[in-house]
Every structure is written in C-alpha cells, then in structure tokens.
Amino acid sequence: MEINMKMVSAQGEVLLAAADSDLIDRDLREGKLHLRVVPQFYGETRVSEETFLSSMAMCTIANLVGKKVVNLAIHNEFIDPENVIYIDGVPHAQFAKLVE
C-alpha cells in the first residue's frame, strides 16, 4: 500500500495532507460526517513511509486519512490513538504542533 502526500506552506504553517493511496477519489460518509479524499488536497505524489515520517517531523499541521498513514503516525508517536475518529470505518486524524 502506498501513501499519497502533499505539503503546503502558508502563513508560517507547514500543512501536510496524507492518505492511503487506495482511498484517493473515495467518498467516506458516516452519519453527519463526510470526507472526500481528493488528490487536489491529499496530493498526487506517492511517497515512501520514510518520506511520510520525515514530513510529519517537519510539518506544523497534518490531516491524515487511512489505516496505513494513521497507524504510522501513532506508532511514531505523532498521534494519540484516542484522538482518532473513524468515518465509514476508515481512521482519520489531525495533528497540530503547539509552539511555546
């Protein structure tokens, strides 16, 4: 399974959007929650786990969707498992670095 990823810098923040590649162009719906996993946001570039993790270390905000990316983020202590939500059975997590 591959990872699609996109990084954007804006207003002093570095935003990382990453998704499991097999979720691109899917609509996830559960109750009032709706997430469209589009390449315009999550990127068209496919990257390795190492590139994804090094990008997580550099970003200030991340939006992650998919079992692979969320589990990698949890395993590498970027995301607390208690902060993961599931939309249509797919894990989704957001990350923000707080600067003191």
C-alpha positions in Angstrom: 0.0 0.0 0.0 1.3 3.4 -0.9 0.9 6.8 0.5 -0.3 10.0 -1.3 1.0 13.2 0.2 1.1 16.9 -0.3 2.8 19.7 1.7 1.9 23.4 1.6 3.4 26.3 3.4 1.1 29.2 4.3 1.2 31.9 7.0 4.1 30.4 8.8 2.5 27.0 9.0 3.5 23.8 7.1 0.4 21.7 6.3 0.8 18.1 5.4 -2.1 16.1 3.9 -1.6 12.4 3.6 -3.8 9.5 2.7 -3.5 5.8 1.9 -3.3 5.8 -1.9 -6.2 3.4 -2.3 -8.5 6.0 -0.7 -7.9 8.7 -3.3 -11.1 9.7 -5.0 -13.3 8.0 -2.4 -16.2 9.5 -0.5 -16.3 8.5 3.1 -19.7 9.0 4.9 -20.9 8.1 8.3 -23.8 9.9 9.9 -23.2 13.7 9.6 -19.5 13.1 8.8 -18.4 13.3 5.1 -14.8 13.3 3.8 -14.0 13.4 0.1 -10.4 12.1 -0.3 -9.3 14.2 -3.4 -5.9 14.3 -4.9 -6.1 18.1 -5.0 -5.9 18.2 -1.2 -4.1 14.9 -0.4 -1.7 15.0 -3.3 -0.9 13.1 -6.4 2.6 12.3 -5.3 3.2 8.8 -3.9 5.8 8.6 -1.2 7.6 6.0 0.9 6.9 5.5 4.6 10.3 7.2 5.4 9.3 10.3 3.4 5.9 10.5 5.1 7.5 10.2 8.5 10.2 12.8 7.9 7.5 15.1 6.6 5.5 14.5 9.8 8.5 15.7 11.7 8.7 18.9 9.7 5.0 19.9 9.5 3.1 22.0 12.0 -0.3 20.8 10.9 -1.3 17.4 9.4 -4.5 15.9 8.1 -4.3 12.1 7.8 -6.7 9.5 6.5 -6.3 5.8 6.1 -5.1 2.8 8.2 -1.5 2.9 7.0 -0.8 6.7 7.5 -2.7 6.9 10.8 -1.0 3.7 12.1 2.4 5.0 11.1 1.7 8.3 12.9 0.5 6.5 16.0 3.5 4.1 16.0 5.9 7.0 15.7 4.1 9.0 18.5 2.8 11.9 16.3 -0.9 10.9 17.0 -2.5 9.6 20.2 -4.8 6.7 19.3 -7.6 8.2 21.5 -7.7 11.1 19.1 -8.5 9.1 16.0 -12.1 9.2 14.6 -13.5 6.7 12.1 -15.5 7.7 9.1 -17.1 4.8 7.2 -14.6 2.5 9.1 -11.6 4.5 7.9 -9.3 6.2 10.5 -8.9 9.9 10.3 -6.6 12.1 12.5 -5.5 15.6 12.7 -2.2 16.9 14.1 -1.0 20.3 15.3 2.3 21.2 16.9 1.9 23.7 19.7 4.8 26.1 19.9 5.6 27.5 23.3 
